């Protein structure tokens, strides 16, 4: 049941905005990790209590453990998919052991949020392993597929509601008309549906003999209509191209395996679903003018997407390849508080570490998707490149081995299905999973996976492994029909010889109790604590919006106490203390607030020493402290220098450094930093007007009026309310 709950609820899980920080992703993370811990504990207890080695109390403990693992290894040898999954785990563990920031590689960039951390991978592998080990009957397989289909249909129906202004989780309805479902991003919505649609079609084809052709086709169209609607109206060109590619493959495989006639049914279901989508396209969308032309406009730009539309992706891909080949890292000799990079020459082998792509990308001078002031990328938007950076060649080879193993098993089942007398559930499911594999690989060449589609990917890998085990079991039974007995064997009388083979109930009970206790502690300390901290952080934000800053501070402090590793509460509390100090007329209490903010921010820097945002906060706080105590200007400059060093590809950190230097009296250093910020494209960002104001002011104070006027001319182009005041201030400078 546990895997069915994960399959059904992880993609659906979300909470109303304001109830928990990361209201879209964090509920999914909490649910998946909680279920993974429970499933791992139950599977381990089941393994211990049913193992032949532990049933023999006569064996010494060492021999029993050895026999346990010998039996396990023997089982694994016949499972190429499971062996490949273990290779992925091994590569990830090696990368983690050599990670320069294990506090990020283990729980992720932000604990409790979706990530590519080792902890996230372990959660997926538990789901994979339990399915591979315990899925053994067609009835189980049907339940799994119906649960998956039911969840997908429910999500698709929610997508229809979103399109027409009904939003269950966000405070405001969609304004773009692009469906996001419960994933927070339209691309993720389409990426998930491109996996569920072929599986739904595959499941439904196994019921072909239950209905007339027309009824079966119509019901199939009804099952996938909402899913196709959600995918199409996500208006995500890349995933939709992959979906179209996958559906063509699905029809071609059905025709190739079972003949042209059986392919008519799924083709008709897809056609009915597309007709539904086309009809819904002409239904007016509230608040969106010309909504009926939106789909056509999006489709007409597919060519530009394949050409110039991927410009941002090209920038990230080029930088990602540079991360793999050049191995950039921080200057640990100049800034000793930053972590060193052990064995840099071997990073191409085992990578930087799980979930460290974003840190390395910023260190190497990344600047978002072509926008100098945009958000830094935390993913390569290309599966092989991202894996090369984080897990190295070992990780990429392990994942390629997993893909090859899955493809190999599926190919064997396709051959068997082609020679079968009648179509079967397994045959159609093999076609569906082959379709998903092909479409998914295409989509991931320019996409980014997230928790729901990753969980589904590992689920399907587990199903493939389970099918291989079921086939092996069936073959063994056919080769040795003596294994099938008409009547159960007569129990043997207990003799002196077999008395020593009684189950060791005491030993297995103790071990099982230890496993369950460890699982409870792990759940309490990790997913539950993280979720509690994120809930408290959200309540703190709500209290701050209502003007109750004291309650907000108490809630943020409580969130830190519950889970010190969660940085959301720290950043929010630091921001609140700094804002309070800015408006506090009493220098004593203002200094106390700044000191507290600096100490709390240090907790973020300790956990994530390469976070340029944490260093920016430190520079801002220490600059405010230095205005009260001039002896601290060197600290303020140093903190801002580290922030700029960690983020050399964007202007924001350099702008702060220029201001800190200017306030400290170092006008030459301030001008140098301001010019560097301009060189990174500050003029393209509406928030960068302060850089030009500072340059115009400092150049004017030095009497360099030509340079001051040039900066002033750019400053005047910014459309901000206080820009005219700043312009008048520069014009008032004595000449």
N, C-alpha and C positions, 0 to 999 in steps of 0.2 A: 504493500500500500504506500510505503514511503516514497517510492519513485513516482507513483501516480500523482501524489500530492505535489511533488516538485514540478512535474511536467505541467500540471494544471495551473498552479498558483504562482509560480515564479514569474512567468510573463504577464500575468494579470495584476500582480501585487503592486499597489501604489496607495498613497494616503493623501487626503486633502492638503493642499498647500497651507503651510503654517503649522502643521501638527508635528512635523519632524524635518530636520535639515536634510536636504536631498530627498524630498518627498516622492520623487519618481524612482530613483535607483536604490536608495538605502533600504526600503522595505523588501525589495527583491534580494538584496545581499543578506539581510538578516534571515529571511526565510530559507534561502538556499544553504547558508552555513549552518543554521540550526538543524535542518533536515539532514545535512551531510554528517554532522556529529552523531545524530540519532541513528542514522543508517549504518555508519561505521561501527558504532557500539553494538547494535543488534547483529550485524553480520559477524563481528568478531566473537560475540558470545555464541552464536550459532555454530561457528567454525570450531570453537573449543569443545562445545558439548556434543557434537556429532563426529568429531575426529576419532578415527580408530586408534591413533596413538594415545590420546588422552583417555580412551576407554579402557586401556590396559593398565591397571594399577600395579601390575607386577614389574613393569619397566621402570628403571630409574628416571628421574626428571630430565636429566640431560639427554638420554636416548629418546624420550618421548618428544621433546622439542625438536630433536634432530629428525625424527621420523615424520613429524608434522611438516617440516619444511621440505623434506625429500618428496613427500606426497604432493605438496604444492608445486614444486618445480616440475614434477612429472606431468601435472595437469597443464602447466603453462607452455610446455614444449609443443603441444598440439594447438596452440592458440596464437597465430601470428599477430592478430589485432591487439590482443592483450600484451604480448611482448613489446610491440611498438609503443603502446601506451606507457608501459614501464620505462621504455627508453626516453620518452618525453619527460617523465618524472625524473629520471636519472640526470638528464641534461639540465633540467631546471634546478635540481638540488646542487649540482656542481656549480652552476652559475650563481646560485644563492650563496654558497660557501665562500666564493671569491668576490662577492658584491662589496663595493666600497661603502655602501650605506644599507646595511641589513635591516635597519629600522624602517626602511621604505620597501625593500624587496620582500619582506615577510608579510606585513598587513596591507601594503599598498600606499600610494601617494597620500591618500586621505582615508584612514581607517573607517570602516563602515560604508564606504562608497565603492562603486564598481571599479575594478582595477585589474591589472595583469599580474598581480602579486602571486607569490608561491602559495599563499593561503587560498586564494581564489582557485588556482589550479588544483589543489588538493580537494576542494569541494566538488569540482567537476569530475575528478577521477573517482571519488567515492560513488557518485551517481553512476558513472560508467561501470565501475567494478561490480556494484550490487546488481545492476541489470545483466551484465555479462554472466554473473555467477548464478542468478536465480530465475531468469526468464527461460522457461523450458517447455511451455505448452502454447498451442495456438490460442487457447482461451485467454491466457495472459497477454499474448501479443495483441489480440483484438481489443482487450480492455485498454491497453496502453495507447493504441491508435485512436480509439474512440474518445479517450480523455484528451488526447492532443487535439483531435478535431473539434471537440466541444469547446475547448479553451480558445482555439483559433476562430471559431464561428462567433463566440462571444466577443472577442476582441474586434473582429470585423464589424459586428453590429455597433460596437462603441465608436468605431471609425466613422460609420454613417452618421451617428449622432453628433460627433465632433464636427464633421463637415457642415452640418446645418445648425451649429451654434450651441449644442448641448455639451457642456463640459462638467465632468464630475469631480475633478481633482484640482484644477487650477481656479484661481479667483476670477479670471476673465476667460471668456471663450476665445477660440482661435480667430485671428483676424486675417490670416493669410489664406485660409481655405485648405491648407496642407494638413493632412491627417498625421498625427503623431502617436495615436493610441496611448498606451501607458508607458511608452519608452522615452518620452521627452524630446524625441528627434524624429522627423519624418523619414530620414534615411534608415534608421533602425527599424521603423515600422515596416517598411517595404522589405528590408533584408530578412526580417523574421517571416513574413508572409510568403516570400519566395521559397521557403523551406516547408511550410505547412501545406501549401496548396497541392504540390505533387503527392504528398503523403495522404491527404484527404481523398484525392482522386484514386490513388492506389487502393486504399481501404475500400472505397465504394465499389470499385470494379469487382471485388470478390463477392459481391451480392448480386451479380448480374443475373443469375438464374432465378432469383426471387421475384423478379418483376418483368413486365413487358419492356421491350426496348425503349419505347417512348417514356414510360413512367420512370424507368431507371435513369435515363438521360436527364429528365427534368429534375428529379430529386438530386442527382449529382450536381447539376447546375445550381440548385438552391444551396447545397452544402458549401460550394466554393464562391458563391456570388459576393457575400460580404467580405470574404478574404481578398478576392480580386479587387473589390471596391477600395478596401483599405490600402492595398499595394499601389493601385493606380493613382488614387487621390493623395498619396503621400507626395506625388509629383517629384519623386526621386529618380532621376533619369538612369543613373548607373544600376541600382538594384532592379529597376523595371526592365532594363535591357537584359539583365541576367535572368529575370523571371521569364521573359519572352523566349529567350534561348532555352531555358529549362523546359518550358511547355512543349516546344518543338521536339526536344529530345524525348520527352515522355511519350508523345504520340508515335514518334519514330520507333522507339523501343517496343511499345505495345504491338505495333504492326510487324516489326521484325521478329519478335518472339512468338506472338500468338496469331499473326495474320492481320490482314487489312480490316476484316469485318469487326473484330473486337476493338479496333482502334476508333471506330465510328462513335461509340458511346462516349468515351472521355473527350473526344474532339467536340461532340455536340454539347457536352456539359460546359466546356470552356467557352464555346460560342454563346451559350445562353448567359453565362456570367458576364461576358463582355457586352452583350446586348443590354443587360441590366445596368452596367456601368455607364454605357452610352446614354441610356434613357435618363439616368440620375444626373448626368452632366447638365441636362437642360432644366433641372429644377433650380430655381433661384436660391442663392445662398445669402442669408441675412447679412447685411453690412459689407457685401463684396460685390461691387459693380462689375458687370460683364463676366460673371462667374462661368457662364457657359463657354466662353472662349479661353478660359484658363488652361484647360486640358490640351486643347489644340495648340495654343501658344507654347506650352511646355514641350509637347511632342515635336514641334517644328524646330526646336533648338537643340535636338539631340546631336545633330551634326556639329554644331558649335561646341557642345559639351565634349565631344570626342576630340575636338581640335583645341581651340583656345579656352574652352570652359574648364579644362583640367590644368590651367596654368598654375593655380595654387598647389595642386597635387605635385606637379613637376618640381616645384621649388622644394617641397618637403622630400620628395624622392631623391633629388640630387644631394640635399643636405644629409639625408639618412645614409646614403652610400658613403659620403664623406666621414660620417661617424664610424662606419665599419672599417674604412681603409686608413684613415688618419689617426684614429684613437685620440681625440682631444680630451683634455681634462683640465682641472683648475691648477693654478700656480701655487702648489702647496709650500714651496720654499718662501714665497713672498707673503702668503697668508697661511700661517701655520695652523690656524683654527679650522681650516677646511680639510676634509678627509683626503688621504693619499689614495692612489690607484695602484694596488698591488699587481705585479706581473703584467704591466701594460702590453708587452709584446704577445702575450697569450690571449688577449681580449678577443681576437678574431676567432679563437677556438671556443671559448665559453661565454663570451659576451660581457656586458657591464653588470648584469643582474636583473632579475624580474622587476618590472614596472619602473625602470630607471631611464627609459627612452626620453621622457620629457626633460629630465635633469641634464642629460648629455646634450640634447638638442639645444637647450638654452645656453649651455656652456660653450658650444661650438658656434654661437652667434645666430641661431635660428630666430626667425622673426614672423612666426605665424604663417598663414597661407598667403604670402605675398604682401601682407599689410604690416608696415613697420611699426604700427601701434596696436596691432591685433593681438589676440591671445596666442600664446605659444602652443605649438602642437605637442601633444603627449602621445601621439601614435603616428606611425609612418604612413598610414592609409594605404598600406601594401603589406600583405601578410609575410612574404619572404624577407623583405627589408626590415620590418619591425622585429622579426624573430632573430635575424642576424645581429641586430644591435643589442638586444636584451639577452639572448641565449647563445649567440655565436653560431659557428658552423655545426657544433654538436646539436644544438637545439633545432636548427633548420633540418639537418639530416634526420633527426628523430621524428619531426613532424612529417617530413616527406615519406619516411618509412611507415608512419601511421596511415597516411593517405594511400600509399601503395598497398598496404595490407588490406585496408577496407576495400579498395578497388579490386584487388585479387579475389577476395572472398565473394564480392558481389558478381564479378565476372563468372565465377564458377556456378553460382546460383542462376544466373541468366542462361548459361548453357544448359543446365538441368531443366529450367523452365521451358526452354525451347523444345526439348525432347519429351516433355510431359504430355500425357494424353489430354488432360484438361487444365485450364488455368486454375491457379490456387492463390490463396492469400499471400503465401510466401513469394510466389512468382511476381505478383503485382507489386508487393512491397519492395522487392528487389529492384524493380523498375523505378518505383518512386524514390528509393534511396539513391540509386544511381543518378537519377535526375537531380536530386538535391546536391549530391557531390559535385556534379559538373557545374551547376548554376552557382553554387556556393564558391567554388574555386574562382570562377570568373568574377563574381561580385567582390571577393576579397582582394583582388588585384588592385582595386582603388578604394576599398572600403575599410571600415573599422568595426570589428566585432564587439559586442557588449554582452552582458550577463545572460540575457534571455536566449539569444541565438547561439551563444557558446554552450549554454546548458543543453540546448536541443541538439547541437552538433555532437557533444559527448554522449548524449542519450542514444543517438542513432548509431554511433560507433559501438556502444554497448550492445545494441540490438544486433548489429552485424556479428559481433563476437558470440552472442548467445545463439544466433542462427547456426553459426559454424559448429558450436558445441552440440546443438540439437541434431545436426546432420551427422556428426561423428558418433553420437550416441545411437542414432537410428541405424547407421552402417554397422556398428558393432553388434547390435541386436540381430541384424539380418545375417551377418556372417556366422554368429554363434546362436542359433535359435534355441539352444538349450537353456539360455538365460531366461526364457519366458516359460514359466511354469503354470500349468493349469490350476494347480492347487498350491496353497502356501506350504512351505516346508514344515515338517513336524519339529517342534522345539526339542533340542537335545536336553537330556537330563543333565543336571549339574553334577559333575564328577570332580574328583580331586585334581584332574588335569586342567579343567577349565575354570576352577574356582579362582585361580590367580588372574583371570581375564575379566573380572567384574569391573564395572565402571568406577572410576575414582570420583565419586560424587563430591567428596569434600574438596579435592583439589580444583575441580572444574568450577565448583560453586564459589570458592575464594577468588579464583582468577576472574570469573564473570563479574563478581561484585566489584573487583578492582577496576575492571574495564568500564562498568556503568558509572562508578564514582568518578573516574577520570573524565568521562564524557560530560557528566553534570558540571564538574568544575570548569572544563574547557568552555562549555556553553555559557556558563555564568560569567566567566572572565572575558570572553571575546564577543560573540554576537550580541548577547544580552546587554553587556556593559556598554558596547558601542552604540546600540540602539537607544538605550536610556540617555546617554550623553547627547545624542543628536536630538532627541525629543526635548530635553532640557534647553538645549541651544535654541531650538525653534521657539519655545516659550519665552526665552530671554529676549529674542528679537521682537516678539509680539509685545512684551512688556515695555521695551524701549520705544516702540512705535506709539504706544499709549502714553508715553511721557513718564513712565515709572522707571527711572534709571537705577534706583536703588535695588528694586526687585530684579531688574535685568542683570545687574552685577552679581547678585546672590545666585541667580539661576546659572549664569556662566561659570561661576566658581564651583557650584555643585556639579556641573557637567564635567569640569576638569577633574574633580575628585573621583567621580564615577569611572571615568576612562581617561587617564592622563595622556594617552597617545593620540586622542582625537583632537585635531588642531583647530577645527571650526570654532569651538567655544573660546579657545585662546585668542584667536585673531579678533573675534567679536568683542571680547572683553578688553583687549588691548586698544582697539579702536575707540571703545566707549570711554576708557580712562584718558586717552589722549584728547578726545573731544572735550571731556570735562575739564581737563587742565587748561585747554585753550581759552575757555570761557570763565575760568576761575580768577577773580581779582586778587585773591589772597596768594602770595607767592609761596607761602609755607605749605598750604594744602595742595597747591598746584604741583609743587615739587614732590610731595608724597605720592600723588597720583601718577606722575611720570616715573618715579622710581619703581612703583608697583607694576606699571605697564612694561617697563624695561625687563624686570625680573620674569614676568609671565611670558614675555616674548622670547626670553632666553630658553624657555622650555621648548618652544617651537624650533629654535635654532639647534638645540641639542639633539632633537629627534631627526630634524631634516636640515643638516648644516649647509646644503647647497640650495636652499630655498631663497631665491633672490628677494621674494616678497617679505620674508621674515627679516632679512638684512635691511631692506628698505624701511620697514617699520622701526628697526633698531636705529637707523640713521635719522629718521624723523624724530624719534623720541629723544635721542641723545642731543640733537640740535636744539630742541626745546629746553632740555636740561642745561645745555651750554649757555643759553640766553640768561639763565639764572645763575650759572656758575661758569665763567669764562674758561676755567681750567679744563673743561670737558670738550672744548672744540676739537681737540685732536681725536678724541673717541668718536665724535660725530662724523668727522671727515673719514676716519678709517672705516666705520660701518657703511657709509655711503659708497666708499671706494670698493668694498667687497661686493656690495649689491651690483655695482656697475661691472665689476669683473665677472660676476656670475651670469650677467645678462648683457653681453656685448653687442647683441644684435638688435636691441630696441633702445629708443630714446628716453624712456621713462626714468630709468635709473640714473642716466647721465644728467637729466634735467634736475633731479633731486640733488645730485652731487654739485652741480653748478650753484644751486641756491645755498647749500650748506657752506660752500667755499666763499660765496659772496657775503653771507652773514658773518662768517668768521673774519672777514677783512681781506681775504685772498682774491682780489679782483682778477688777477691774471689767471689763476687756476680756475676761477668761475667761468671766465670767457672761453678758456680752452674746452671745458666740459660742455658749455653751451654750443660751441661750434661742432663738437663731436655729436651732440644730440641732433643738430640740424642735418648732419651728414647721414643720419640714419632715417631720414624721411619724416622728421617731426612736422614739417609744413603740411603733411597730408592728414594730420590728426587734429580735430577741433580742440582737443585739450592741451595742445602744445603751444598755445599762444603765450604762456608764461615764459617760455624759453626765449622768444623774440623780444618780449618786454624786458627781460633781464639783460639781454645783449644790448638792446638800444639804451637802456639806463646806464650800464657800465661803460659802454663806449662814449656816451655823452658826458659822463662824469670825468672821463679821461681826456675829453676834448677832441676825440676822434669822431667828428660830427658826420662825416661821410658814411662811415660804417654804422653810426647810430641811425641815420636817416634810412639807410638800406633795410635795417632790421625793423624800423618803424613802418616802412611801406608794407612789409609782410604782415606785421601785427595788425594793421588796419583791415586786412582781408578776412580776419577771423570774425565770425558772427557770434559773439558772446556779449552778454549784457554789460559786463564791466570793462570791455575792451575800450570803449570811448573814454572812460575815466583814465585808464592807463595811458592812452594816446595823449590826452591833455597833460598828463604828468610829465611825459617825455618832452613835449613841446615847450613846457615851462622851464626846462633846464636852461641855466644861463649860458650864453654863447659869447 
